[in-house]
Amino acid sequence: MNFTDTHTHLYSEEFNEDRVQIIENAINAGVTKMLLPNVDSKTINGLMTLSSQFPDNCFPMMGLHPCSVSPNYISELGTIYNQLKNGSKYYAVGEIGIDLYWDKTLFDEQAKAFMLQCQWALDLGLPIAIHTRNATRETIDCLKQMPKQPGGVFHCFSGTLEEANEVIEMGYKLGIGGVVTFKNSALPNVLKQIDLQHILLETDAPYLSPEPYRGKRNESAYVPFVARKLVEIYTVSIEDIAMQTTANALSVFKI
């Protein structure tokens, strides 16, 4: 079985002591492809170094995370744009979006940065990896202002069934990770009414570890724990989950 982790920050400092081992763990667990989203200018070097070290396994994205949008976000966006145009191979513009969990005062700046990066994705023919927290409706409303949709994934989707259907209708997949395994998660009930062709697997490592590792450092090797939960939800084999979600990922990111 081959799994794809469509969202993992393996270049982050949480893996400085054992990064190579963590990637080997993933490959040994059948997670042979890992998509790496960027955060801001400070994460680019680590992201690109790791992608160069493991070109058959680690695939870089480039974007400005909404939590890194500050009043001087234009400068950060300039760095991101230069990366996208410098000839390097990127598989998506991401992670980008809107996050109103900690602070709502920069909503306008986040929305402008998000829509500008969406336009870059359209111009470059790339999908987008969307981060949205406490802002699913705001994110959808921004996307509806675009002349067309770049496609991609709503990473760590946590919306309602109605929002899920709206997102799918717009041409996006739902990124599903460890949250679906939590006992109090509403996601299983939503996913029961969503076809598996619309689902991508992810970890968001080092965050949001699935059960039984909740609260500990997440890693890409834990994708099969998410897949086993989907086996329960969809009543199909884990081989079917691996095959369909990986096919979905390869289609979205053109790997």
Secondary structure, DSSP 8 states (H G I E B T S, - for coil): --EEESSB-TTSGGGTTTHHHHHHHHHHTTEEEEEE---SGGGHHHHHHHHHHSTTTEEE-----GGG--TTHHHHHHHHHHHHTTT---S-EEEEEEE-SS-STTHHHHHHHHHHHHHHHHHHT--EEEEEES-HHHHHHHHTTSSS---EEEET----HHHHHHHHHTTEEEEE-GGGGSTT-SHHHHHTTS-GGGEEE---BTSS--TTSTTS---GGGHHHHHHHHHHHHTS-HHHHHHHHHHHHHHHHT-
